[in-house]
Amino acid sequence: MADDTEHPVSFVPANGNQGRDETDRQTRQQMDRAILTIARLIGRRIAREQFAALSAPNDNEPQVVQGDGAGKE
């Protein structure tokens, strides 16, 4: 899996706004890191749930009847 922890130094907005200062860029980078961390945690949780579902107990096996099977009269 590729390491995607590296962030570009700066983004160029699609609308061409260049009025961002250094603090705004740092805040945006911190938010990007936080969002990426949350997304990774969610992905790991989903992967764990899927893996647990693969190893679920098999309840399709026939049940064993207790006793001799004769009904009481």
Summary of the structure (lengths in Angstrom):
residues: 73
radius of gyration: 27.7
end to end distance: 67.6
largest distance: 91.0
contacts: 86
relative contact order: 0.07
helix: 45%
strand: 0%
